[in-house]
Structures are given as structure tokens and as C-alpha cells.
Amino acid sequence: MSLAFPRGLAVFYGVFLPIGETVRRWHQLKDVSMWPAWLDDILIGAFLLYAVWRLGRDKIAGQRWLASAWGCACGMGYFSFFGQRRASMKPIPGRCPRMAC
């Protein structure tokens, strides 16, 4: 079985996910309360890159690392997406509800 695609995708996401999220959230850099939102992207990228490194050293053990890194990345991405979706559904104080105005 060829691992070129999952390995290449892990390198791509491992490098560009933290960079992309940093660019996207650049305006929040001074807000310390937002740092956990940055940290999860950095952890995902680091875990994926570490798994790729382990895969290069040992194919069998590296496959386990890569699978667990992708599992964590998907789980953290799921939580991040639906957490932001839920936060966007909260009413903004001082505004009328959608149908009440």
C-alpha cells in the first residue's frame, strides 16, 4: 500500500494549517483569550508533521502515528467547526431577534 498521498497531505496540512490560521486570525494576536484557538491549529500541524517524521523512520509504527494524527486532526477540526457554528447562533445583545423587528 502506498502512503504517498496521506503523507503528502499530512505535510501540506501540517505546514499550511498553522500558517493559514495565523493569517486568518492576525487581528486577534494581542487578545490573550484567543490563544487557545491558535494553539489547537499549531498542535494539529505539529502532530501531523511528527507523524510524517515517524513514518519516514519506521513504516509500521509510522502508520500508527499517522492514523492517530489524522484522527486527532479530524476530531479537533470537528469540535472547532461546530463550536464556532454554535457560537454564531447566539443572539447578539442589543439587537432584535430576526423575526421580531
Secondary structure as GFF3:
##gff-version 3
##sequence-region A 1 101
A	DSSP	alpha_helix	4	24	.	.	.	ID=ss1
A	DSSP	three_ten_helix	26	28	.	.	.	ID=ss2
A	DSSP	three_ten_helix	32	34	.	.	.	ID=ss3
A	DSSP	alpha_helix	35	57	.	.	.	ID=ss4
A	DSSP	alpha_helix	59	89	.	.	.	ID=ss5
###
